[in-house]
Amino acid sequence: MPELPQSAYSYRGDPAVPGFDDSKALFVFDGVCVLCSTGVRWLMRYDADKKVLFTTMQEGLGKALEAHYGVDLNDTYMVIIDGKAATKSTGYLQLCALLGGPWHLLRVLSLVPRVLRDWVYDLVARNRYRWFGTSAYCGLLTADQRSGLKLGVTQPISLPQLLGSEAKDKCGVFGVW
């Protein structure tokens, strides 16, 4: 699933996908996942040139892109660079190239076969809530970082508010780092 079949900028022709500034990369992530939100905080900190925009899979844009590409964002994240979507290890390697500097050096991991890289990615993705926990929706992001989300929220909300009253049964622990 790392390389998605649609042509570049195919979402532009999909009326269900809200418009967004696609002159920059767009990173779609799980807003309640502690690991994911921590990774987004890291990306925001090291993206000095503001090359990447962010939205969550729980927001309208994230949901629309999930449907457009036929990706289950509960299993992965998505990054769109130059109109092309990628997931799993391939997407992270593309982000490293985009960020440049010392992060570009991490592209050496592309020498590892994709099937092995994605197996490790899938292992972590399947266990991310159990190993790292969940937080209030975008609760690990600062107010400035939350305001930078494309179609994002300005205040954190609880997981039960986001997913409904049965969220605790579905998601397990509500740990916060």
N, C-alpha and C positions, 0 to 999 in steps of 0.2 A: 503493500500500500504506500510506500514512501513517494513514489512518483505517480501523480494523479493524471488521468488520461485527457482531461479537457485541454483545449488549446489556451495559449496565453490570453489573459483578460476575458475568458469566456463568461465570467460572472457579470460583465457589463451588459450583456444581452439578456440577463435573467431579471425580470421585473420584481422578483421576490427579494433580491439582494439590494439593500440600501446602498446608495452611493457613498464612496469614501475616497480619500486621497491615496490613489494607488501609485503615486510617484515615489512613495516610500514603501518599505516592507511593512506588512501587517502580521502581527503575531497573535493568534487566537489561543487562549489558554483557559484552564479550569480555575475559576475565581474562588473556589472554596478549598482547593488543594494547597496544603502548606508548602509542599515541594515546588509546585508550579508557581505560586505567588512569590516564593523566595527567589526562584529563577528569574521571574519578571523583574523583581527589585534589582537583581544583579544586572540584568540586561539594561534596565533604565539607567543604572549608575555608570556602566561602561560604554553606553551608546552616547558618547560626548557630542557627536554631530547630529543626533536625533534622526537617525536613518530609519528607525523602526517605530511604527504605531502599534498600539495594543488594544485588544478588545477581549472580552471573555466569551466562553462558549455559552454562557447563560444569557447573554444579551442578544438583541435582535439581529445585529450584524453577524455575530458568531453562529447563531442558529441558522440563519439564511445561508451562510457559506457551508455549514455542515450539510445542509440539505442539497445545495447545489453540487457539491463534490461527492456526496454519498459517503461521507466519512463519519464514523461514530466518534465524536470528540470525547466520549467517556473513556475511550481507549488510547487516545493520543491527543496531541495539540496539532495546530496547523500554522504554517508560515507561508505567506504569499510574497514572493520577491519577483519583481519585473512581470507581474501578472500571472506567474506560475506558482501553483500550490505544491507544497511538500510537507511530509510528516516524518516522524520518528528520527532516526539518526541522520538521514539525508538532509532533513530540514535544519538540524543543528549545525551540520557541516557548512551548509549554505549561509547560515547566520554568522558563523565564524569568519567566512570569507568576506561577508558584507561589513562586519565590524572592523576588519583589518587589524593592523598592529600585531601585538603578540597573539591575539586570538586566531589570526590567520594560520599560525603554526599548528593549531589543533587539527587542521585539515589533513595532517599526516594520518589521522585515524581512518581516512578514506581508503588506506591500504588494507585495512581489516575488511574482510568480505561483509557486504551489506547484510546478509542473512545472519551473521554472528552479531554484528552491531545491533540489528533490530531485535534479536532474541534477548539481548541484555536490556534494551529499551523496554520491550514488552514485559519482562520480568519486573522491572521497577514500576512501570505504569500500572500493572495489575495489583501491586501491593502498596501503592503510594499512600492511600488513606490509612492503611494499617501501620505502615512503617513511620510515616511522617505526620499523620493526623490531618484534620481539617480545621478550618478557622471560619470566623464570620466572613461572609462574602467580601472579598477584597480587603479583609481586615488587617492583613500584614503589610498593605501598601500605605504609605503616608498620604495625607490629604492632597499634597501636590501630585503624587504619583497617581492617585485615584482620579484627580481632575484631568490627567493626561490620557485617560482611557478613551478610546473612540467609542461613543455611545455608552460609556461606562457609568458607574454610579458615583455619587459624591460622598455617600456615607456608607460604612459597612453595615450589612444586615446579617442576621443569624442564618445558619444553614436551614433550620426548620422553617423560617420565613420564606426562604428561597425555594425549598423543595416541598414544602407542605408538612403537615403534622406527622407523617410517617417517615420523615427523613432520618431520624435517629435509627430506626429499624433497618433502613436501607444502607446507611453509610457507616454505622458503627460509632467509633470514638469521635468526640468533638474536641480533640486536643488543640491547643494553640501554643506555638513556640513563643 
